[in-house]
Amino acid sequence: MTPARGTAYLVAGTEATDLAAALSEALPTDGATAEAVRDTSVVQDRLSDGDVRGVVVSDDGDDGIAVFEELRAAGAEIPIVLVATDPEPDRVTEALRAGVTDYVTAETPASLLAAKLEAYATRWPTDWRVGAVQWDDISSGVSHDAKNPLNVVMGRLELLDIGEPHEDALHRSVRRVETLLTDLSRIGSTACPVSETDSLSLSDVATEVWAAESYENATLEVVTDASVDAENDRLQLLLRELFDNAVTHSEGPVTVTIGATESGFYVADDGPGIPEADRDEVFDQGFGTTREGEGYGLFLVDTAARAHGWTVSVGSGESGGTRIDVTTA
């Protein structure tokens, strides 16, 4: 999908009239105009006309972030800029993390706002949130389409009497490509920004994930009763990948611990740990130290965290193993 290439910018909110007039005069594109829409609830219906180039939403007296979320949920891919008279820094941070294209103050000159809007309207993707959704669509499609010919290859290999040592290598290579395609699809869906969260018990989610995986020679210790605001599926994915990483890289029995911190939570193990020289790279796509893995585990952890607006870091645990800290606040 491509962004709308209309000529009208909607300026929505109770204080929209004056800003719309000033913006109309400042727009550099021939035929482009700004239209005041005082009631934000009708913006979505107005977009169906197909001539809207972008939206400016007042965050004074109106919940601009809620309007943004509704428009993105409805599939709008045009620029959406919020404006407020004297916004609190935390409010601006919240809006930008949610994915709004930009956040400006009411003191921003109309000419500068017009220049920003025109730049946003003619670039693709419009913003990181639109780009994440597009990547999800592309990666899921490629993964699905590519697995069909792979299934044909695997079926033909079963019929051929190739023999060793080539047969095992061929099967292993096909399975590796299948794994990569699955990871590709998971990365796309995981990267999409989280829009709705629930208060989830870390203990409950961790225990559920651990039980489902049936890890051998491994023990989970939960030392917190804290909760976290998160999307359940992606919190499960994040914990599963951290548990997998701890168990996979431990040659003997391993104890994995999950606990809370003042700014989030951590997952630690008493395994061999991650060499300090590798710590700057462990969250990079494709970084791995085992032959079996494809190096996407901790990359998925970082991706799921970023989708929530969190950050992750790696260090050493009290037992000398690996400790991953997730900062949620």
Secondary structure, DSSP 8 states (H G I E B T S, - for coil): ------SEEEEESTTHHHHHHHHHHH--STT-EEEEES-GGGHHHHHTTS-EEEEEEE-SSS-HHHHHHHHHHTT--S-EEEEESS--HHHHHHHHHHT-SEEEETTS-HHHHHHHHHHHHTSSSSSHHHHHHHHHHHHHHHHHHHHHHHHHHHHHHHHS---TTHHHHHHHHHHHHHHHHHHHHHHHHHHS-----EEEEHHHHHHHHHHHHT-SSEEEEE----EEEE-HHHHHHHHHHHHHHHHHT-SS-EEEEEEEETTEEEEEESSS---GGGTTTTTSTT--SSSS--S-HHHHHHHHHHHHT-EEEEEE-TTSSEEEEEE--
